[in-house]
Amino acid sequence: MQLDHYRLLGRSGLRVSPIALGTMTFGTDWGWGADASESRKQLELYAGRGGNFLDTANFYTEGTSEKFLGEFLVGQRDQFVVATKYTLNLRDGDPNAGGNHRKSLVQNLDASLKRLQTDYIDLLWVHMDDGITPLEETMRALDDVVRQGKVLYVGISDMPAWRVARANTLAEWRGWAPFVGLQIEYSLAERTVERELIPMARELGLGVTPWSPLAQGVLSGRYTEADLQISPASGGGGASVGRHERNKTNGRLTPRTLAIANEAKAIAQEIGATTVQVALRWLLEQPGVVSPIIGARTVAQLEDSLGCFAIALTPEHLARLDAVSAIELGFPQSFLRQDYVQKFMSGGTTITL
């Protein structure tokens, strides 16, 4: 596996790198991230290794992420698969400036095209389920921009599995452009998507592009037991106060996730890798995963992440990581997998898939 060993995105013919370059860090508008020079160096490193899959959004760094990409890709736009998103609102006080409805799509897509200095988007993601817009409206509006040539493929991010399945069923029945990709949070520390979303994606042919594959840095190997005890307000701890506070508040930094990170660190030490590389390599090996999205603030961080292609995890390594990060599947999966239930359904016979 290498960065230039391309994969098909779901049930489509679109070729994408097995790792996507996330550009939420392109721009310092949010008080952190990379300036234009550092962002350009990241893109040059990624492209120099054969990477072609770029992930951004209208909302990232107040539009600066898209602006940077537009500037960097002048003269080479067609060589890349450029993916952006709409849904989030960039105009406070205007209820129609965000959401999944047609008006939001039209105005946000046109604004993204201008910032990216292009006349088409390779992959347009619905950023998240707004819980309001009828799915029929969203899917029909997306089909319209595909037929106009402004968008080539569409994908869905952060939506319940049953809603995604219904949306693609509508598209199939009515001859509209279906979702070909599913962008969701997925990592060693966040495996609950294996209950419904991952099986749904595999059944419907959606290529999975996980975001936050390092669980907001929890799987970087930088945290210790001390970080669980010290109050972020005290300014202590082994990680930056800002990230430390966020990860404790949002539930990412817990005894469970620290144990997962420590197991990844132990395996990394055994094979001469970094914890980041082990966490990413595990994710690359998961069924249904096409292209995890990695973001970095520096070229050195990106270099570290891309090193995941140079390592190999044995079945024993994978088993250890699976065990420490295991989740309860819950009903109905746990119920249906019980031996006695399987026996009742099969009549005691052996059925091979």
Steps between C-alpha positions, in 0.01 A plus 500: 500500500634840399354847465496462121330158510155636428164366605150538358270719707204280576287385209659746259794515262667789684860419593619644831810461715471271806553805719335837438665827595267686732531877478303619803841615628563717192475853637539658842158668519395284794811579703688185404599322182754563224571819312509511120867403474472198730173393338657509156793290620257238632323482165832473317615215727170316459484547122867411465424155642216452252213616720200634307206520748445840666230558760371844597170675582340838452509547880867415562697800629222732386560409134879544511559128454320507165674824400843352570419189296374713214829690495719190538326303224525759223628319191457152649136490612397200288770278652323495836174372641370807680231435759317772688185521713193711556247518787669719760404867518752775422255789546371545853139611524401351164306174543534412132879541484543149638321166499446231238227671297521616139561870571788417735648260246485746209652796680765305690607297197541813288703666777722190530560493126619862513730444795644184344543675163340211314185431303428158649531304825607136475319395817245708690421383851184579692687602815246369750134417549315825577199300623259733321530487121302218333737245351309523171593867470866443581545209260316672214699823549826303502398319183434836333854631569643172374301529177619861467860380511585703809545181705619157386421284805315548829562361847350518847661576835369467854150363443325201664526178302125467443485851352791430264339175389170673434670780305683258272189290452314812386785580261499148360125492442485842339818490293680769702870514582558283811747549781823314416688586820439510874710730720478413870708514815682168527811401690628254758344727760165540318367171367127538566451560126556126462149442638303644208692744279784276384274201417263735318785649297629157397152382402423810292845540349600824673872564535584594859732796557552529878559837663691549825692172457719598797205599722603866518854403597410254775658223289818700441671341799559835673255454787584331831318402818584845636279658235199319646563648844611857442232761450535682167447828686820440697711522185666167576509175312704354223293645218407854405241645735256581220491156345520334842192689614305425182580131507397463863183702446387313188575160654786402269764490774390230744664203673367281216640709215830548682528121536440467125767760425743327736449167324564666164811662650625165628459343156670800341802453726514131409513564125694826492207721400306786656167477678344712225616257233362198685160664554474599133617161376234325708234721342629434148450128563132529596235367259323771304760770568623663180688811604546641853528878511811629674563859595818662624625836617857436387681311226668288768162382630388411149825313437443299817147405393606395150751267662210261566560356154849385600387279788314170523280371780491127560176314572610493864544877504158552346343260750651693791370830366158352430479361853595820684265713287206257478146635537164348579306469176168508682161389374423358251853401392601340830172310516517374142858377540424270793558135422154386603333765283712399202407137563130582506529676164715239328335193645840388624649482151825664385457777244810644329490851356 
